[in-house]
């Protein structure tokens, strides 16, 4: 499972919109949307970004890395 799918699944599980996630990440909704679009295309985020998003979603980044 790629990073995009994992994040998308977690957002659905927590019933989080992109706007709500943006608030947790302290960024704009367009930034969240842009990143999701890039990751949907197969790009992998930098480790710092991955950790930040995982922290905002309450998931273990090490588990995500092992799935990449």
C-alpha positions in Angstrom: 0.0 0.0 0.0 1.4 3.4 -0.9 1.5 6.4 1.4 -1.4 8.1 -0.3 -3.7 5.1 0.1 -2.7 4.8 3.8 -3.4 8.5 4.5 -6.6 8.4 2.5 -7.8 5.3 4.4 -6.9 6.9 7.8 -8.7 10.1 6.9 -11.8 8.1 6.0 -11.5 6.1 9.2 -11.4 9.2 11.3 -14.0 11.0 9.1 -11.5 13.9 8.5 -11.9 16.3 5.6 -8.9 17.9 4.0 -9.8 21.1 5.7 -9.8 19.5 9.1 -6.5 17.8 8.5 -5.0 21.1 7.3 -6.0 22.6 10.7 -4.2 19.7 12.5 -1.2 20.3 10.3 -1.4 24.1 10.6 -1.3 24.6 6.9 -3.8 25.4 4.1 -6.3 23.0 2.6 -4.7 23.6 -0.7 -1.3 22.4 0.7 -3.0 19.2 1.9 -4.7 18.7 -1.5 -1.4 19.4 -3.4 0.5 16.8 -1.3 -2.2 14.2 -1.6 -2.2 14.7 -5.4 1.6 14.3 -5.6 1.5 11.2 -3.4 -1.4 9.7 -5.4 0.9 9.9 -8.4 3.4 7.7 -6.5 5.8 10.3 -5.0 7.0 9.6 -1.5 7.1 12.4 1.1 10.3 13.4 2.9 10.7 11.8 6.3 9.9 15.0 8.2 6.7 15.4 6.2 5.7 11.8 6.8 6.3 12.1 10.5 4.3 15.3 10.7 1.3 13.9 8.9 1.4 10.6 10.9 1.5 12.6 14.1 -1.5 14.6 13.0 -3.4 11.4 12.2 -2.2 9.6 15.3 -0.5 6.8 13.5 3.0 5.3 13.8 5.2 6.5 11.0 7.5 3.5 11.4 4.6 1.2 10.4 4.0 3.4 7.3 7.6 3.2 6.3 7.5 -0.5 6.5 4.5 -0.5 4.2 6.3 1.6 1.6 
